[in-house]
Amino acid sequence: MATESAAPTFDIPKECVAGVVKNEGPDFYVEVEKVPVPEIGPEDVLIKLNATGLCMSDCHFMMNDWALPKMSELGTKCAGHEGAGVIVKVGEKVKNLKVGQRAGHKPIQDVCHTCESCKAGRDSYCFKSVFTGLHCDGSYKQYVVSPERYTTLIPDGVSDYVAGPVMCSAATIYTSIKESGLRPGSWAVFPGGGGGVGIQGVQLASAMGIRPIVVDTGDARKELTKKYGAEHFVDFKEGDPVKKVVELTEGGAHAVFVTAVQSYPLALGYLGARAGGQVMCIGLPPAGKFHIDLDPTALIFRNQSIKGTLVSSLGDLDETLQFAARGKLHLEPTVVGLSKFNEYVQKLKNGEIAGRVVVDFNMP
C-alpha cells in the first residue's frame, strides 16, 4: 500500500539577512543586516525566499516620492515584492498549503476578500489591500509571512529567477494587455520596453499574437527586445519616435503600454488616428510629474481611451506563471549576491539597467 512521503523539515533561524532601507528619501540606500525572522499567525505560512527581483516601485517606496505614507511611519524596513522561495513553516489552522511547496511574495500581501472588488475577481483593487514593502516588510527580507488564503504557488519548471519577477512585473503587464482586449495582429507599443516590466510585456504580447514595437534607447536594449519578440525598435534619441511609430503601424498603434513614466506626455501621440486606440497606464509617476495633456476632441472623434491598471489579481498571476511554465516567458536577469544589493538598487533608480535584476539570498 502506497504511503505519502514525509514533508521536508527546515531549521528556522532566529535571525535572517535583509536589505534594510536607510536614509529614507531621495538619497536612500540599502544596507544588508541581520533582522529577526518573523512569527506567523495560525492561518499564515512562512516563506524562505531564495531570490527577490528589484522593481522601480521599490525605489519609489524608499524615496517616498509617491503620495503615500512613508515606510518608516508604517514600521516597514524592507521594500520588495518579487520574491520566490519555499514554504518552511505553516500555522496550525493552515488547511491546504504544505511545508516544502514553492511559493512567491507579491505586491499585495492580502486583501479583505469580502468587498465588491474581491468578490468580482478584481482583488488588486481592494481598498483594504496590504501593499508588500509598504504596509509590511517585503521581499528584501529572506523570511516573509504570507496568509494562506492569498499565497501564490510556483509551478514546477519555473526557476526562482523567473518566478520572482513574474510576481509583479510580468503579471502586472499581462493584466494590462489582457484588459486592453487587443486581438492577434494588433500593434502594441511599449515605451521603455527594454526595462524589466516592458521586456516581459513584449514576450507576452508576442506569445498572444500581438505585434510589439519598443520605444527605448541603446544597443543593449535594442538587442534584448529584438531577441524576445519586438518587431521594431524605435530609438527615441534618433528622431521623432511618435512619427516613426505612426509610420510603422500605418496610422497608429492599437494600444500603448506605458511603463516608462517619462513617456506619458507623448503617449496619446503613438495612437495616431487609430480608431479605438488605447493608452494603458501602468507605470506610477512621482507625485505631480509626467501628466497626459488631454484634448477630449481626439478621443471622441477616434473612439480613443486612456485606462489604468494596477497589479494582477490572484487569477491573472497564476495565468502569467503558466506562460512561464510553458516556455513562453523567458528571463535572463542579471543575478547578484547580497554584497551587490545596494549597488544594483541604485543602478535601477538611475535607469542604468536593461532587463531585470534579481538578488540571490544564497550568494555573498
Buried (B, 14 or more C-beta within 10 A) or exposed (E): EEEEEEEEEBEEEEEBBBBBBBEBEEEBBBEBBEBEBBEBEEBBBBBBBBBBBBBBBBBBBBBBBBEBEEBEEEEBBBBBBBBBBBBBBBBEEBEEBEBBBBBBBBBBBBBBEEBEBBEEEBBBBBEEBBBBBBBBBBBBBBBBBBBBBBBBBBEEEBBBBBBBBBBBBBBBBBBBBBBBEBEEEBBBBBBBBBBBBBBBBBBBBBBBEBBBBBBBBEEEBBEBBBEBBBBBBBBBEEEEBBEBBBEBBEBBBBBBBBBBBBBBEBBBBBBBEBEEBBBBBBBBBEEEEBEBEEEEEBBEEBEBBBEEBBBBBBEBBBBBBEBBBEEBBBBEBBBBEBEBBBEBBBBBBEEEBBBBBBBBBEEE
